[in-house]
Amino acid sequence: MQKKISALKELSRNLWWSWDTEAKEIFEDLSPLLWQRNNHNPVGLLQHISDAELVARCQCEYGEKIDSVYDRFTAYLNNKGTWAAKNAPELVKNPVAYFSAEFGIHESVRIYSGGLGVLAGDHLKSASDLGINFIGITLFYKEGYFRQYLNHDGWQMEDYPLQHSESLPIEKVTGADGKDLIISVNIAQSEVFAQAWRLRVGRATLYLLDTNIPANEAHYRDICCRVYGGDQNMRINQEILLGIGGVKLLDKLGVKPAVYHMNEGHSAFLTLELLAMELAKGTQQNEAAEKVRSRCVFTTHTPVPAGHDRFTREMMHYTFDKYLSTSGMNFDDLMRFGSDDTNNIYGLFTMTVLALNLSRSANGVSKLHGEVSRAMWQHLYPEKTVDEVPIGHITNGIHATSWTCGYTDSFWRKYTNNIDDMSLSREAAEAVLAKVTDAELWSLRYSSKRSFIDFIDRYLANQLFHQHINSYYNDYETLRSTKNTFSPDVLTIGFARRFATYKRAPLIFRDLDRLDRIINHATRPLQIVFAGKAHPHDDAGKDYIRQIVQHSRRPQFSGKVIFLENYNLGIAKRMVSGVDIWLNTPVRPMEASGTSGEKTVLHGGLNFSVLDGWWPEAYNGENGFSIGNGECFDHHDEQDSFDAEKMYTTLETMIIPSFYERNDLDIPVKWIKKIRNAIATIAPEYNTHRMVKEYATKYYLNRK
Ligand SMILES: *Cc1c(COP(=O)(O)O)cnc(C)c1O
């Protein structure tokens, strides 16, 4: 019995469970209520359950279920026949060290803010599945990213609940002497110390650096407080800890990475530490830089010049003063690596430029974003044409088994033993689809939507209750009475992502009368669910949230347009499975890739998006819907009018008619044909197994 209990505890401490439905169930089954209260965190859950209860439960079937999950888990960890073993043995021997300021692995580990982190988490999971020896490096943010709630006005409020290490699946890293492993970095005139935590994600390991220890002065402890919190000064401190501290940690652990991968420029200071290590061996600077370059790869995610991290010369001078005294380079050397102006080293220090200068390869995250990046950075390569600028692309994907939860997971398991088969090729996906009837696909849509609508009902009751106690207005009763008018018979649109203004969340409200006619059509109505957080400093983004909340309270939209608070990985999973249409309205070409639309496909959801990010590559005219044809206007207003017009027209003339057109059995045959096309063409391409294999063969292996 003790064996089963320790197996259960071991399972709770490896996030592998988060993409294994049966593993998830053994925790949820213990207590659905505690599961929910602990934000789906098995470590937290188990703290509330006595050994006596566990012993009793393990006597019967429940114990057998643990055995079966645990056997699968150990077989997974010990599998020697992985993709990497066959195709990239070099990456089994030495690890890939992947640095990212955030990792979105599961909603219970709040060390992510949005898409960049979710991508990093999905990359980590696929690397584990494929058998690549993979180490992630990030920071342990004590408060994580904020929890969002709305006040009575619809204005975003933030609070920052602490996350306690003892109720997370992390453990302290210790050295050979059994003591906590501590590294330090020089910031300004101080030595700042950090301890390291280890989080297991399948076969992969994520290390989290943590300055929140007594050895540090209070203001340095706060480096590990919030994801993207604070000012520029906090930002540079976090980036020093991530890049320089991360390299020092790996060195102290004796890890010899095959390659260092910078996921966005935040971690680019890692190149400086590698350089300092070379210089300390007596290598000349040019040669040292060449050596660093040969070991690093860089992925950029930012399609607008203003979005890149930049630090002033004064800030660099102040922050790197002590560091430079021991690193073997002087201030001008340092500034030159990050100078965005080939003639003038006195300008700003740009993290992306540092990363481009000191890595052997660089890539954008979709075909279009690759093109945009080459044009944006051409001035760094004056001798090259735009096409020759050495920035390629690998289009982002999603970790399919993490995103096929609930009904969808059990649905596909009736037709295939391994859902990942559908990620392999179009033929493989079509072979699975051939076994599924239209009626079955339609029942999947209904089951998923019903489950989502039931969830909305419970969630909104709670949300409205809190809005009520946070306000002096007595509108709770009126709001409550409208909350459960969502219906699974109605075409449902979902929109959820960070509320960066370029994503234009309120675009669909541009013509209220037209939207009213669409939403309240007597026989072919529409309902819309929104969610998303604005960065705490982004008042324009917060205003977008408020606009949507206020629109949702207009009588004509009440109960038909809703906003769900506190978008996170858990809400995302619910939404992508529950909606018929996933809407995306970025200003082209500002969406580097976007991934959320990729998550909806295996649930039978269809994308409806501006041709930006990954969508121009994937869209074939039959596997979803586009907003316009990639037309770009100089003026925002013109662009918004044009795109809104296209959006309404496409809804009225294509989307709504084909959803509501039914055969004798009440099945929307044309709609289902599109779902089949989407699954066959999108699932096999836009997943992180394909993406990580591409990183491995194109960039990590560096076979000449
Ligand atoms: C997938 C995901 C994102 C990224 O969404 P995009 O539409 O690609 O910007 C952001 N946040 C969460 C919680 C996600 O799951």
The ligand as an SDF file (V2000), in Angstrom:
LIG
                    3D

 15 15  0  0  0  0  0  0  0  0999 V2000
   -2.2100   29.9930  -25.9130 C   0  0  0  0  0  0  0  0  0  0  0  0
   -2.2760   31.0300  -24.8770 C   0  0  0  0  0  0  0  0  0  0  0  0
   -1.8580   32.3370  -25.1540 C   0  0  0  0  0  0  0  0  0  0  0  0
   -1.3940   32.7470  -26.5290 C   0  0  0  0  0  0  0  0  0  0  0  0
   -2.4970   33.1520  -27.2710 O   0  0  0  0  0  0  0  0  0  0  0  0
   -2.3450   33.9350  -28.6530 P   0  0  0  0  0  0  0  0  0  0  0  0
   -3.6850   34.0290  -29.2090 O   0  0  0  0  0  0  0  0  0  0  0  0
   -1.4100   33.1290  -29.4550 O   0  0  0  0  0  0  0  0  0  0  0  0
   -1.7650   35.2550  -28.3040 O   0  0  0  0  0  0  0  0  0  0  0  0
   -1.9190   33.2780  -24.1430 C   0  0  0  0  0  0  0  0  0  0  0  0
   -2.3620   32.9590  -22.9210 N   0  0  0  0  0  0  0  0  0  0  0  0
   -2.7730   31.7140  -22.6120 C   0  0  0  0  0  0  0  0  0  0  0  0
   -3.2530   31.4210  -21.2340 C   0  0  0  0  0  0  0  0  0  0  0  0
   -2.7520   30.7170  -23.5800 C   0  0  0  0  0  0  0  0  0  0  0  0
   -3.1560   29.4840  -23.2730 O   0  0  0  0  0  0  0  0  0  0  0  0
  1  2  1  0
  2  3  1  0
  2 14  2  0
  3  4  1  0
  3 10  2  0
  4  5  1  0
  5  6  1  0
  6  7  2  0
  6  8  1  0
  6  9  1  0
 10 11  1  0
 11 12  2  0
 12 13  1  0
 12 14  1  0
 14 15  1  0
M  END
$$$$
